[in-house]
Amino acid sequence: MRDRNVGIDVAGSAYFTAPVTFNFGGRELTAAQATTEELERAADAYRREVGIYSNRSLGALAVCGVAVMLCVPITEALLLWFGLDSTAPGYREERRWIFLTLAPSALVMTLVIVGDWWRLQRAVLRVLRREQAVVLAQLGIRKRLEANQSADNK
């Protein structure tokens, strides 16, 4: 017999569902204690939240991509702005290397910060999807039971 506190998600992996409580209109309930209307509202809210966090994680990846693409052009622009072009009079190789080492350092710092933010967004998204699966599973069970009861009453 299967433990009723273990759910199976769409990918087939098991997760523990017992301690999950939700705030339904100011009341802390498990998904099994909520009404069908509350479950439908919660499912809609989770759909919106999952969309928001999916977009945020994609935004973090876009920031990383833009930082990588702009690293060299910005460095070259700074070098030209400071007059460190190799054809300019007074060119000093060591000054050019200062900027060439600062740009990759700034890029690495940007990637680390945005990468941590991306990992945080993905972790929140995993939790939201897990909770969403619990709500949707309970909503599906509730609707099947209601359909069976209405079929029995006919």
N, CA, C and O atoms as a GROMACS GRO file, in nm:
protein
  616
    1MET      N    1   0.084  -0.118   0.000
    1MET     CA    2   0.000   0.000   0.000
    1MET      C    3   0.088   0.125   0.000
    1MET      O    4   0.188   0.132   0.072
    2ARG      N    5   0.052   0.221  -0.080
    2ARG     CA    6   0.130   0.342  -0.093
    2ARG      C    7   0.100   0.438   0.021
    2ARG      O    8  -0.014   0.451   0.066
    3ASP      N    9   0.205   0.505   0.067
    3ASP     CA   10   0.187   0.605   0.172
    3ASP      C   11   0.109   0.723   0.114
    3ASP      O   12   0.144   0.773   0.008
    4ARG      N   13   0.006   0.768   0.182
    4ARG     CA   14  -0.076   0.877   0.128
    4ARG      C   15  -0.008   1.012   0.139
    4ARG      O   16  -0.056   1.110   0.082
    5ASN      N   17   0.104   1.021   0.211
    5ASN     CA   18   0.178   1.146   0.222
    5ASN      C   19   0.284   1.161   0.114
    5ASN      O   20   0.361   1.257   0.116
    6VAL      N   21   0.290   1.068   0.022
    6VAL     CA   22   0.388   1.076  -0.086
    6VAL      C   23   0.313   1.098  -0.215
    6VAL      O   24   0.221   1.023  -0.248
    7GLY      N   25   0.351   1.201  -0.289
    7GLY     CA   26   0.290   1.229  -0.418
    7GLY      C   27   0.386   1.198  -0.530
    7GLY      O   28   0.507   1.188  -0.509
    8ILE      N   29   0.334   1.184  -0.648
    8ILE     CA   30   0.415   1.160  -0.767
    8ILE      C   31   0.393   1.278  -0.861
    8ILE      O   32   0.279   1.309  -0.896
    9ASP      N   33   0.502   1.344  -0.902
    9ASP     CA   34   0.484   1.456  -0.993
    9ASP      C   35   0.482   1.408  -1.138
    9ASP      O   36   0.491   1.288  -1.164
   10VAL      N   37   0.471   1.501  -1.230
   10VAL     CA   38   0.456   1.467  -1.372
   10VAL      C   39   0.577   1.389  -1.422
   10VAL      O   40   0.562   1.299  -1.505
   11ALA      N   41   0.695   1.423  -1.374
   11ALA     CA   42   0.816   1.355  -1.420
   11ALA      C   43   0.831   1.216  -1.359
   11ALA      O   44   0.919   1.141  -1.400
   12GLY      N   45   0.749   1.182  -1.263
   12GLY     CA   46   0.754   1.049  -1.203
   12GLY      C   47   0.835   1.041  -1.076
   12GLY      O   48   0.849   0.932  -1.020
   13SER      N   49   0.890   1.153  -1.030
   13SER     CA   50   0.967   1.147  -0.907
   13SER      C   51   0.875   1.172  -0.788
   13SER      O   52   0.776   1.245  -0.798
   14ALA      N   53   0.908   1.110  -0.677
   14ALA     CA   54   0.823   1.119  -0.558
   14ALA      C   55   0.868   1.237  -0.471
   14ALA      O   56   0.986   1.272  -0.469
   15TYR      N   57   0.776   1.296  -0.402
   15TYR     CA   58   0.808   1.399  -0.306
   15TYR      C   59   0.710   1.388  -0.189
   15TYR      O   60   0.602   1.332  -0.201
   16PHE      N   61   0.753   1.443  -0.076
   16PHE     CA   62   0.674   1.432   0.047
   16PHE      C   63   0.578   1.548   0.054
   16PHE      O   64   0.619   1.663   0.038
   17THR      N   65   0.450   1.521   0.076
   17THR     CA   66   0.349   1.626   0.071
   17THR      C   67   0.284   1.659   0.205
   17THR      O   68   0.208   1.755   0.213
   18ALA      N   69   0.311   1.583   0.308
   18ALA     CA   70   0.236   1.599   0.433
   18ALA      C   71   0.250   1.736   0.498
   18ALA      O   72   0.148   1.792   0.538
   19PRO      N   73   0.371   1.794   0.511
   19PRO     CA   74   0.379   1.918   0.587
   19PRO      C   75   0.336   2.043   0.510
   19PRO      O   76   0.341   2.153   0.564
   20VAL      N   77   0.294   2.028   0.386
   20VAL     CA   78   0.262   2.144   0.305
   20VAL      C   79   0.126   2.200   0.346
   20VAL      O   80   0.023   2.134   0.333
   21THR      N   81   0.128   2.324   0.396
   21THR     CA   82   0.003   2.394   0.427
   21THR      C   83  -0.001   2.519   0.342
   21THR      O   84   0.103   2.574   0.304
   22PHE      N   85  -0.120   2.564   0.312
   22PHE     CA   86  -0.139   2.679   0.226
   22PHE      C   87  -0.226   2.781   0.298
   22PHE      O   88  -0.303   2.746   0.387
   23ASN      N   89  -0.213   2.906   0.258
   23ASN     CA   90  -0.294   3.012   0.315
   23ASN      C   91  -0.412   3.034   0.223
   23ASN      O   92  -0.400   3.098   0.119
   24PHE      N   93  -0.527   2.981   0.262
   24PHE     CA   94  -0.650   2.996   0.184
   24PHE      C   95  -0.737   3.102   0.251
   24PHE      O   96  -0.806   3.074   0.348
   25GLY      N   97  -0.732   3.223   0.199
   25GLY     CA   98  -0.815   3.329   0.254
   25GLY      C   99  -0.788   3.358   0.400
   25GLY      O  100  -0.881   3.383   0.476
   26GLY      N  101  -0.663   3.353   0.441
   26GLY     CA  102  -0.627   3.380   0.580
   26GLY      C  103  -0.629   3.259   0.670
   26GLY      O  104  -0.595   3.269   0.788
   27ARG      N  105  -0.669   3.144   0.618
   27ARG     CA  106  -0.670   3.021   0.698
   27ARG      C  107  -0.558   2.929   0.650
   27ARG      O  108  -0.541   2.908   0.530
   28GLU      N  109  -0.483   2.876   0.744
   28GLU     CA  110  -0.378   2.780   0.710
   28GLU      C  111  -0.438   2.641   0.702
   28GLU      O  112  -0.483   2.586   0.802
   29LEU      N  113  -0.439   2.585   0.583
   29LEU     CA  114  -0.499   2.453   0.560
   29LEU      C  115  -0.408   2.369   0.473
   29LEU      O  116  -0.323   2.421   0.400
   30THR      N  117  -0.426   2.239   0.482
   30THR     CA  118  -0.362   2.153   0.383
   30THR      C  119  -0.450   2.153   0.260
   30THR      O  120  -0.564   2.199   0.264
   31ALA      N  121  -0.397   2.102   0.150
   31ALA     CA  122  -0.475   2.101   0.026
   31ALA      C  123  -0.601   2.016   0.040
   31ALA      O  124  -0.703   2.046  -0.022
   32ALA      N  125  -0.595   1.911   0.121
   32ALA     CA  126  -0.711   1.824   0.139
   32ALA      C  127  -0.822   1.891   0.218
   32ALA      O  128  -0.939   1.854   0.204
   33GLN      N  129  -0.789   1.990   0.300
   33GLN     CA  130  -0.889   2.058   0.382
   33GLN      C  131  -0.957   2.173   0.310
   33GLN      O  132  -1.061   2.221   0.355
   34ALA      N  133  -0.901   2.219   0.200
   34ALA     CA  134  -0.953   2.336   0.130
   34ALA      C  135  -1.073   2.298   0.044
   34ALA      O  136  -1.090   2.183   0.004
   35THR      N  137  -1.156   2.397   0.018
   35THR     CA  138  -1.270   2.374  -0.071
   35THR      C  139  -1.223   2.375  -0.216
   35THR      O  140  -1.110   2.415  -0.245
   36THR      N  141  -1.308   2.330  -0.305
   36THR     CA  142  -1.273   2.327  -0.447
   36THR      C  143  -1.245   2.467  -0.501
   36THR      O  144  -1.152   2.486  -0.578
   37GLU      N  145  -1.325   2.564  -0.461
   37GLU     CA  146  -1.304   2.702  -0.507
   37GLU      C  147  -1.170   2.756  -0.458
   37GLU      O  148  -1.098   2.822  -0.534
   38GLU      N  149  -1.136   2.727  -0.333
   38GLU     CA  150  -1.006   2.771  -0.281
   38GLU      C  151  -0.892   2.705  -0.357
   38GLU      O  152  -0.791   2.768  -0.385
   39LEU      N  153  -0.908   2.578  -0.389
   39LEU     CA  154  -0.805   2.508  -0.466
   39LEU      C  155  -0.791   2.568  -0.606
   39LEU      O  156  -0.680   2.580  -0.657
   40GLU      N  157  -0.902   2.604  -0.668
   40GLU     CA  158  -0.896   2.664  -0.802
   40GLU      C  159  -0.826   2.800  -0.797
   40GLU      O  160  -0.745   2.831  -0.884
   41ARG      N  161  -0.857   2.880  -0.694
   41ARG     CA  162  -0.789   3.009  -0.680
   41ARG      C  163  -0.640   2.989  -0.654
   41ARG      O  164  -0.557   3.062  -0.708
   42ALA      N  165  -0.607   2.890  -0.571
   42ALA     CA  166  -0.466   2.862  -0.543
   42ALA      C  167  -0.394   2.814  -0.668
   42ALA      O  168  -0.279   2.852  -0.692
   43ALA      N  169  -0.459   2.731  -0.748
   43ALA     CA  170  -0.397   2.683  -0.872
   43ALA      C  171  -0.369   2.799  -0.967
   43ALA      O  172  -0.263   2.804  -1.030
   44ASP      N  173  -0.463   2.893  -0.978
   44ASP     CA  174  -0.442   3.011  -1.062
   44ASP      C  175  -0.326   3.096  -1.009
   44ASP      O  176  -0.244   3.145  -1.085
   45ALA      N  177  -0.322   3.114  -0.876
   45ALA     CA  178  -0.214   3.192  -0.816
   45ALA      C  179  -0.079   3.126  -0.840
   45ALA      O  180   0.019   3.194  -0.871
   46TYR      N  181  -0.073   2.994  -0.826
   46TYR     CA  182   0.054   2.924  -0.851
   46TYR      C  183   0.094   2.935  -0.997
   46TYR      O  184   0.212   2.948  -1.028
   47ARG      N  185  -0.003   2.929  -1.088
   47ARG     CA  186   0.028   2.944  -1.230
   47ARG      C  187   0.094   3.080  -1.256
   47ARG      O  188   0.192   3.089  -1.330
   48ARG      N  189   0.039   3.184  -1.194
   48ARG     CA  190   0.098   3.318  -1.211
   48ARG      C  191   0.237   3.326  -1.149
   48ARG      O  192   0.330   3.378  -1.211
   49GLU      N  193   0.252   3.274  -1.027
   49GLU     CA  194   0.382   3.280  -0.960
   49GLU      C  195   0.489   3.202  -1.034
   49GLU      O  196   0.603   3.248  -1.047
   50VAL      N  197   0.454   3.084  -1.083
   50VAL     CA  198   0.550   3.004  -1.159
   50VAL      C  199   0.592   3.080  -1.284
   50VAL      O  200   0.710   3.078  -1.321
   51GLY      N  201   0.499   3.147  -1.349
   51GLY     CA  202   0.533   3.228  -1.466
   51GLY      C  203   0.627   3.342  -1.433
   51GLY      O  204   0.721   3.369  -1.507
   52ILE      N  205   0.601   3.408  -1.320
   52ILE     CA  206   0.686   3.520  -1.279
   52ILE      C  207   0.828   3.472  -1.252
   52ILE      O  208   0.924   3.531  -1.301
   53TYR      N  209   0.842   3.364  -1.174
   53TYR     CA  210   0.976   3.318  -1.140
   53TYR      C  211   1.046   3.255  -1.259
   53TYR      O  212   1.169   3.259  -1.267
   54SER      N  213   0.972   3.197  -1.352
   54SER     CA  214   1.034   3.147  -1.475
   54SER      C  215   1.092   3.263  -1.554
   54SER      O  216   1.204   3.254  -1.605
   55ASN      N  217   1.017   3.372  -1.564
   55ASN     CA  218   1.066   3.489  -1.636
   55ASN      C  219   1.186   3.551  -1.566
   55ASN      O  220   1.279   3.599  -1.632
   56ARG      N  221   1.185   3.552  -1.433
   56ARG     CA  222   1.299   3.609  -1.360
   56ARG      C  223   1.425   3.528  -1.383
   56ARG      O  224   1.533   3.584  -1.400
   57SER      N  225   1.413   3.396  -1.383
   57SER     CA  226   1.532   3.315  -1.405
   57SER      C  227   1.582   3.331  -1.548
   57SER      O  228   1.703   3.332  -1.571
   58LEU      N  229   1.491   3.345  -1.644
   58LEU     CA  230   1.534   3.373  -1.782
   58LEU      C  231   1.598   3.511  -1.791
   58LEU      O  232   1.693   3.529  -1.867
   59GLY      N  233   1.547   3.607  -1.717
   59GLY     CA  234   1.606   3.740  -1.714
   59GLY      C  235   1.748   3.738  -1.660
   59GLY      O  236   1.835   3.810  -1.710
   60ALA      N  237   1.773   3.657  -1.558
   60ALA     CA  238   1.908   3.645  -1.504
   60ALA      C  239   2.003   3.587  -1.608
   60ALA      O  240   2.116   3.633  -1.620
   61LEU      N  241   1.958   3.488  -1.682
   61LEU     CA  242   2.042   3.432  -1.787
   61LEU      C  243   2.067   3.535  -1.897
   61LEU      O  244   2.176   3.540  -1.953
   62ALA      N  245   1.967   3.617  -1.928
   62ALA     CA  246   1.985   3.720  -2.029
   62ALA      C  247   2.088   3.824  -1.984
   62ALA      O  248   2.170   3.869  -2.064
   63VAL      N  249   2.086   3.861  -1.855
   63VAL     CA  250   2.184   3.955  -1.803
   63VAL      C  251   2.324   3.897  -1.816
   63VAL      O  252   2.418   3.968  -1.853
   64CYS      N  253   2.340   3.769  -1.785
   64CYS     CA  254   2.471   3.704  -1.801
   64CYS      C  255   2.516   3.709  -1.947
   64CYS      O  256   2.631   3.741  -1.975
   65GLY      N  257   2.425   3.679  -2.038
   65GLY     CA  258   2.460   3.681  -2.180
   65GLY      C  259   2.500   3.820  -2.226
   65GLY      O  260   2.597   3.834  -2.301
   66VAL      N  261   2.427   3.922  -2.183
   66VAL     CA  262   2.460   4.059  -2.222
   66VAL      C  263   2.594   4.099  -2.162
   66VAL      O  264   2.674   4.165  -2.229
   67ALA      N  265   2.621   4.061  -2.038
   67ALA     CA  266   2.750   4.093  -1.976
   67ALA      C  267   2.865   4.030  -2.052
   67ALA      O  268   2.969   4.093  -2.071
   68VAL      N  269   2.848   3.908  -2.096
   68VAL     CA  270   2.954   3.841  -2.171
   68VAL      C  271   2.974   3.910  -2.306
   68VAL      O  272   3.087   3.933  -2.348
   69MET      N  273   2.864   3.943  -2.373
   69MET     CA  274   2.876   4.004  -2.506
   69MET      C  275   2.934   4.145  -2.500
   69MET      O  276   3.005   4.186  -2.592
   70LEU      N  277   2.907   4.219  -2.394
   70LEU     CA  278   2.951   4.358  -2.387
   70LEU      C  279   3.086   4.376  -2.318
   70LEU      O  280   3.138   4.488  -2.316
   71CYS      N  281   3.144   4.272  -2.264
   71CYS     CA  282   3.269   4.285  -2.189
   71CYS      C  283   3.381   4.341  -2.276
   71CYS      O  284   3.444   4.441  -2.240
   72VAL      N  285   3.406   4.280  -2.389
   72VAL     CA  286   3.517   4.324  -2.475
   72VAL      C  287   3.488   4.460  -2.539
   72VAL      O  288   3.577   4.546  -2.536
   73PRO      N  289   3.370   4.485  -2.597
   73PRO     CA  290   3.348   4.618  -2.655
   73PRO      C  291   3.357   4.732  -2.554
   73PRO      O  292   3.410   4.839  -2.585
   74ILE      N  293   3.308   4.710  -2.433
   74ILE     CA  294   3.317   4.814  -2.331
   74ILE      C  295   3.462   4.837  -2.293
   74ILE      O  296   3.504   4.952  -2.275
   75THR      N  297   3.539   4.731  -2.281
   75THR     CA  298   3.681   4.744  -2.249
   75THR      C  299   3.753   4.821  -2.359
   75THR      O  300   3.833   4.911  -2.330
   76GLU      N  301   3.726   4.786  -2.483
   76GLU     CA  302   3.790   4.857  -2.594
   76GLU      C  303   3.748   5.004  -2.597
   76GLU      O  304   3.830   5.091  -2.625
   77ALA      N  305   3.621   5.032  -2.568
   77ALA     CA  306   3.575   5.171  -2.566
   77ALA      C  307   3.644   5.249  -2.455
   77ALA      O  308   3.682   5.365  -2.476
   78LEU      N  309   3.660   5.188  -2.339
   78LEU     CA  310   3.732   5.255  -2.230
   78LEU      C  311   3.877   5.281  -2.267
   78LEU      O  312   3.931   5.388  -2.238
   79LEU      N  313   3.939   5.185  -2.332
   79LEU     CA  314   4.078   5.203  -2.373
   79LEU      C  315   4.090   5.319  -2.471
   79LEU      O  316   4.181   5.402  -2.459
   80LEU      N  317   3.998   5.326  -2.568
   80LEU     CA  318   4.003   5.436  -2.665
   80LEU      C  319   3.971   5.569  -2.599
   80LEU      O  320   4.030   5.671  -2.634
   81TRP      N  321   3.876   5.568  -2.503
   81TRP     CA  322   3.838   5.691  -2.435
   81TRP      C  323   3.956   5.748  -2.355
   81TRP      O  324   3.976   5.869  -2.350
   82PHE      N  325   4.032   5.660  -2.291
   82PHE     CA  326   4.149   5.703  -2.215
   82PHE      C  327   4.270   5.724  -2.304
   82PHE      O  328   4.379   5.754  -2.255
   83GLY      N  329   4.253   5.708  -2.434
   83GLY     CA  330   4.363   5.730  -2.526
   83GLY      C  331   4.468   5.621  -2.521
   83GLY      O  332   4.586   5.648  -2.541
   84LEU      N  333   4.427   5.502  -2.495
   84LEU     CA  334   4.523   5.392  -2.483
   84LEU      C  335   4.525   5.305  -2.609
   84LEU      O  336   4.557   5.187  -2.602
   85ASP      N  337   4.492   5.364  -2.722
   85ASP     CA  338   4.500   5.291  -2.847
   85ASP      C  339   4.648   5.268  -2.878
   85ASP      O  340   4.731   5.354  -2.850
   86SER      N  341   4.680   5.155  -2.934
   86SER     CA  342   4.821   5.121  -2.959
   86SER      C  343   4.885   5.213  -3.061
   86SER      O  344   5.008   5.221  -3.067
   87THR      N  345   4.806   5.283  -3.141
   87THR     CA  346   4.864   5.376  -3.240
   87THR      C  347   4.878   5.516  -3.184
   87THR      O  348   4.939   5.601  -3.249
   88ALA      N  349   4.823   5.544  -3.067
   88ALA     CA  350   4.829   5.678  -3.010
   88ALA      C  351   4.967   5.707  -2.954
   88ALA      O  352   5.035   5.616  -2.904
   89PRO      N  353   5.010   5.834  -2.961
   89PRO     CA  354   5.139   5.867  -2.899
   89PRO      C  355   5.128   5.855  -2.747
   89PRO      O  356   5.022   5.883  -2.690
   90GLY      N  357   5.233   5.815  -2.682
   90GLY     CA  358   5.233   5.798  -2.538
   90GLY      C  359   5.170   5.668  -2.492
   90GLY      O  360   5.136   5.652  -2.375
   91TYR      N  361   5.154   5.577  -2.584
   91TYR     CA  362   5.092   5.447  -2.552
   91TYR      C  363   5.179   5.372  -2.453
   91TYR      O  364   5.301   5.364  -2.470
   92ARG      N  365   5.118   5.319  -2.354
   92ARG     CA  366   5.191   5.239  -2.255
   92ARG      C  367   5.122   5.104  -2.243
   92ARG      O  368   5.003   5.095  -2.215
   93GLU      N  369   5.198   5.003  -2.265
   93GLU     CA  370   5.143   4.867  -2.261
   93GLU      C  371   5.088   4.832  -2.123
   93GLU      O  372   4.984   4.767  -2.112
   94GLU      N  373   5.157   4.876  -2.018
   94GLU     CA  374   5.112   4.837  -1.884
   94GLU      C  375   4.977   4.901  -1.848
   94GLU      O  376   4.898   4.840  -1.776
   95ARG      N  377   4.950   5.022  -1.896
   95ARG     CA  378   4.821   5.085  -1.867
   95ARG      C  379   4.708   5.011  -1.939
   95ARG      O  380   4.598   4.997  -1.886
   96ARG      N  381   4.737   4.965  -2.059
   96ARG     CA  382   4.635   4.890  -2.133
   96ARG      C  383   4.602   4.760  -2.059
   96ARG      O  384   4.485   4.720  -2.056
   97TRP      N  385   4.700   4.696  -2.001
   97TRP     CA  386   4.675   4.569  -1.933
   97TRP      C  387   4.597   4.588  -1.803
   97TRP      O  388   4.531   4.494  -1.756
   98ILE      N  389   4.603   4.707  -1.746
   98ILE     CA  390   4.519   4.734  -1.628
   98ILE      C  391   4.372   4.717  -1.666
   98ILE      O  392   4.297   4.649  -1.596
   99PHE      N  393   4.332   4.780  -1.776
   99PHE     CA  394   4.193   4.770  -1.819
   99PHE      C  395   4.159   4.630  -1.868
   99PHE      O  396   4.047   4.581  -1.847
  100LEU      N  397   4.254   4.565  -1.931
  100LEU     CA  398   4.226   4.431  -1.981
  100LEU      C  399   4.212   4.329  -1.868
  100LEU      O  400   4.151   4.224  -1.887
  101THR      N  401   4.267   4.360  -1.751
  101THR     CA  402   4.246   4.270  -1.637
  101THR      C  403   4.122   4.310  -1.556
  101THR      O  404   4.059   4.225  -1.493
  102LEU      N  405   4.086   4.439  -1.559
  102LEU     CA  406   3.967   4.482  -1.486
  102LEU      C  407   3.838   4.433  -1.551
  102LEU      O  408   3.744   4.395  -1.482
  103ALA      N  409   3.834   4.434  -1.682
  103ALA     CA  410   3.710   4.393  -1.751
  103ALA      C  411   3.675   4.248  -1.724
  103ALA      O  412   3.559   4.220  -1.691
  104PRO      N  413   3.768   4.154  -1.736
  104PRO     CA  414   3.730   4.015  -1.702
  104PRO      C  415   3.694   3.999  -1.554
  104PRO      O  416   3.608   3.918  -1.521
  105SER      N  417   3.759   4.075  -1.466
  105SER     CA  418   3.723   4.067  -1.324
  105SER      C  419   3.581   4.115  -1.301
  105SER      O  420   3.505   4.053  -1.227
  106ALA      N  421   3.545   4.226  -1.366
  106ALA     CA  422   3.407   4.275  -1.354
  106ALA      C  423   3.309   4.176  -1.414
  106ALA      O  424   3.200   4.156  -1.361
  107LEU      N  425   3.348   4.113  -1.523
  107LEU     CA  426   3.262   4.012  -1.586
  107LEU      C  427   3.241   3.894  -1.493
  107LEU      O  428   3.129   3.846  -1.477
  108VAL      N  429   3.348   3.847  -1.431
  108VAL     CA  430   3.336   3.733  -1.340
  108VAL      C  431   3.249   3.769  -1.220
  108VAL      O  432   3.166   3.689  -1.178
  109MET      N  433   3.267   3.889  -1.165
  109MET     CA  434   3.183   3.931  -1.053
  109MET      C  435   3.037   3.939  -1.094
  109MET      O  436   2.948   3.897  -1.018
  110THR      N  437   3.011   3.993  -1.212
  110THR     CA  438   2.873   4.000  -1.262
  110THR      C  439   2.814   3.861  -1.276
  110THR      O  440   2.701   3.836  -1.236
  111LEU      N  441   2.891   3.770  -1.334
  111LEU     CA  442   2.842   3.634  -1.354
  111LEU      C  443   2.817   3.563  -1.222
  111LEU      O  444   2.720   3.488  -1.210
  112VAL      N  445   2.902   3.586  -1.123
  112VAL     CA  446   2.883   3.522  -0.993
  112VAL      C  447   2.757   3.576  -0.924
  112VAL      O  448   2.676   3.499  -0.873
  113ILE      N  449   2.741   3.708  -0.925
  113ILE     CA  450   2.624   3.767  -0.859
  113ILE      C  451   2.495   3.725  -0.929
  113ILE      O  452   2.400   3.682  -0.864
  114VAL      N  453   2.493   3.738  -1.061
  114VAL     CA  454   2.372   3.702  -1.135
  114VAL      C  455   2.349   3.551  -1.129
  114VAL      O  456   2.234   3.506  -1.125
  115GLY      N  457   2.457   3.472  -1.129
  115GLY     CA  458   2.443   3.327  -1.118
  115GLY      C  459   2.382   3.285  -0.986
  115GLY      O  460   2.298   3.195  -0.981
  116ASP      N  461   2.424   3.351  -0.878
  116ASP     CA  462   2.363   3.321  -0.747
  116ASP      C  463   2.216   3.359  -0.745
  116ASP      O  464   2.132   3.286  -0.693
  117TRP      N  465   2.184   3.475  -0.803
  117TRP     CA  466   2.045   3.517  -0.810
  117TRP      C  467   1.964   3.419  -0.894
  117TRP      O  468   1.850   3.386  -0.858
  118TRP      N  469   2.021   3.372  -1.005
  118TRP     CA  470   1.952   3.274  -1.090
  118TRP      C  471   1.926   3.145  -1.014
  118TRP      O  472   1.817   3.088  -1.022
  119ARG      N  473   2.027   3.098  -0.939
  119ARG     CA  474   2.008   2.975  -0.860
  119ARG      C  475   1.900   2.993  -0.755
  119ARG      O  476   1.822   2.902  -0.730
  120LEU      N  477   1.894   3.111  -0.693
  120LEU     CA  478   1.789   3.139  -0.595
  120LEU      C  479   1.652   3.136  -0.662
  120LEU      O  480   1.558   3.078  -0.609
  121GLN      N  481   1.640   3.199  -0.778
  121GLN     CA  482   1.513   3.198  -0.851
  121GLN      C  483   1.471   3.056  -0.886
  121GLN      O  484   1.354   3.021  -0.875
  122ARG      N  485   1.567   2.975  -0.929
  122ARG     CA  486   1.536   2.836  -0.965
  122ARG      C  487   1.492   2.756  -0.843
  122ARG      O  488   1.403   2.672  -0.853
  123ALA      N  489   1.555   2.782  -0.726
  123ALA     CA  490   1.516   2.711  -0.604
  123ALA      C  491   1.373   2.749  -0.564
  123ALA      O  492   1.294   2.662  -0.527
  124VAL      N  493   1.341   2.877  -0.570
  124VAL     CA  494   1.205   2.921  -0.539
  124VAL      C  495   1.107   2.860  -0.638
  124VAL      O  496   0.997   2.818  -0.600
  125LEU      N  497   1.147   2.854  -0.764
  125LEU     CA  498   1.061   2.797  -0.868
  125LEU      C  499   1.036   2.649  -0.844
  125LEU      O  500   0.924   2.601  -0.864
  126ARG      N  501   1.138   2.576  -0.800
  126ARG     CA  502   1.120   2.434  -0.768
  126ARG      C  503   1.019   2.416  -0.655
  126ARG      O  504   0.931   2.329  -0.663
  127VAL      N  505   1.030   2.497  -0.550
  127VAL     CA  506   0.936   2.487  -0.438
  127VAL      C  507   0.794   2.523  -0.484
  127VAL      O  508   0.698   2.455  -0.449
  128LEU      N  509   0.783   2.629  -0.563
  128LEU     CA  510   0.650   2.668  -0.613
  128LEU      C  511   0.589   2.558  -0.699
  128LEU      O  512   0.470   2.530  -0.687
  129ARG      N  513   0.669   2.497  -0.784
  129ARG     CA  514   0.616   2.391  -0.870
  129ARG      C  515   0.574   2.269  -0.787
  129ARG      O  516   0.475   2.204  -0.817
  130ARG      N  517   0.650   2.241  -0.683
  130ARG     CA  518   0.615   2.128  -0.597
  130ARG      C  519   0.482   2.155  -0.526
  130ARG      O  520   0.395   2.069  -0.520
  131GLU      N  521   0.469   2.276  -0.472
  131GLU     CA  522   0.343   2.311  -0.405
  131GLU      C  523   0.228   2.317  -0.505
  131GLU      O  524   0.116   2.277  -0.473
  132GLN      N  525   0.256   2.367  -0.624
  132GLN     CA  526   0.153   2.372  -0.728
  132GLN      C  527   0.107   2.231  -0.763
  132GLN      O  528  -0.012   2.208  -0.785
  133ALA      N  529   0.200   2.137  -0.769
  133ALA     CA  530   0.163   1.999  -0.800
  133ALA      C  531   0.071   1.941  -0.693
  133ALA      O  532  -0.022   1.867  -0.725
  134VAL      N  533   0.097   1.976  -0.567
  134VAL     CA  534   0.011   1.928  -0.458
  134VAL      C  535  -0.130   1.984  -0.474
  134VAL      O  536  -0.229   1.911  -0.462
  135VAL      N  537  -0.140   2.114  -0.502
  135VAL     CA  538  -0.271   2.177  -0.518
  135VAL      C  539  -0.344   2.118  -0.638
  135VAL      O  540  -0.462   2.086  -0.630
  136LEU      N  541  -0.273   2.105  -0.751
  136LEU     CA  542  -0.338   2.052  -0.871
  136LEU      C  543  -0.380   1.906  -0.854
  136LEU      O  544  -0.484   1.865  -0.904
  137ALA      N  545  -0.298   1.829  -0.783
  137ALA     CA  546  -0.335   1.689  -0.759
  137ALA      C  547  -0.461   1.681  -0.674
  137ALA      O  548  -0.552   1.604  -0.704
  138GLN      N  549  -0.466   1.761  -0.568
  138GLN     CA  550  -0.585   1.760  -0.483
  138GLN      C  551  -0.706   1.812  -0.558
  138GLN      O  552  -0.817   1.760  -0.541
  139LEU      N  553  -0.686   1.913  -0.642
  139LEU     CA  554  -0.797   1.966  -0.722
  139LEU      C  555  -0.847   1.861  -0.820
  139LEU      O  556  -0.968   1.848  -0.839
  140GLY      N  557  -0.756   1.786  -0.881
  140GLY     CA  558  -0.796   1.679  -0.972
  140GLY      C  559  -0.873   1.570  -0.900
  140GLY      O  560  -0.974   1.520  -0.951
  141ILE      N  561  -0.826   1.533  -0.782
  141ILE     CA  562  -0.896   1.431  -0.702
  141ILE      C  563  -1.035   1.482  -0.666
  141ILE      O  564  -1.133   1.408  -0.677
  142ARG      N  565  -1.044   1.608  -0.621
  142ARG     CA  566  -1.171   1.665  -0.580
  142ARG      C  567  -1.269   1.669  -0.697
  142ARG      O  568  -1.386   1.635  -0.682
  143LYS      N  569  -1.221   1.709  -0.815
  143LYS     CA  570  -1.311   1.718  -0.931
  143LYS      C  571  -1.356   1.579  -0.977
  143LYS      O  572  -1.471   1.561  -1.018
  144ARG      N  573  -1.265   1.480  -0.969
  144ARG     CA  574  -1.305   1.344  -1.003
  144ARG      C  575  -1.411   1.291  -0.907
  144ARG      O  576  -1.508   1.228  -0.949
  145LEU      N  577  -1.392   1.318  -0.778
  145LEU     CA  578  -1.491   1.276  -0.679
  145LEU      C  579  -1.626   1.343  -0.704
  145LEU      O  580  -1.731   1.279  -0.697
  146GLU      N  581  -1.623   1.472  -0.733
  146GLU     CA  582  -1.748   1.543  -0.761
  146GLU      C  583  -1.815   1.489  -0.887
  146GLU      O  584  -1.937   1.476  -0.892
  147ALA      N  585  -1.735   1.457  -0.990
  147ALA     CA  586  -1.791   1.401  -1.113
  147ALA      C  587  -1.852   1.264  -1.087
  147ALA      O  588  -1.958   1.232  -1.140
  148ASN      N  589  -1.783   1.183  -1.007
  148ASN     CA  590  -1.836   1.051  -0.973
  148ASN      C  591  -1.966   1.062  -0.892
  148ASN      O  592  -2.060   0.987  -0.914
  149GLN      N  593  -1.969   1.157  -0.798
  149GLN     CA  594  -2.090   1.175  -0.718
  149GLN      C  595  -2.206   1.223  -0.804
  149GLN      O  596  -2.319   1.179  -0.785
  150SER      N  597  -2.179   1.313  -0.897
  150SER     CA  598  -2.288   1.362  -0.983
  150SER      C  599  -2.334   1.252  -1.078
  150SER      O  600  -2.452   1.246  -1.113
  151ALA      N  601  -2.242   1.164  -1.121
  151ALA     CA  602  -2.281   1.052  -1.206
  151ALA      C  603  -2.362   0.950  -1.127
  151ALA      O  604  -2.456   0.891  -1.180
  152ASP      N  605  -2.327   0.930  -1.000
  152ASP     CA  606  -2.402   0.837  -0.916
  152ASP      C  607  -2.542   0.890  -0.885
  152ASP      O  608  -2.637   0.812  -0.873
  153ASN      N  609  -2.555   1.021  -0.874
  153ASN     CA  610  -2.684   1.081  -0.842
  153ASN      C  611  -2.781   1.078  -0.961
  153ASN      O  612  -2.902   1.089  -0.942
  154LYS      N  613  -2.729   1.062  -1.081
  154LYS     CA  614  -2.816   1.061  -1.200
  154LYS      C  615  -2.878   0.930  -1.221
  154LYS      O  616  -2.954   0.912  -1.316
   0.00000   0.00000   0.00000
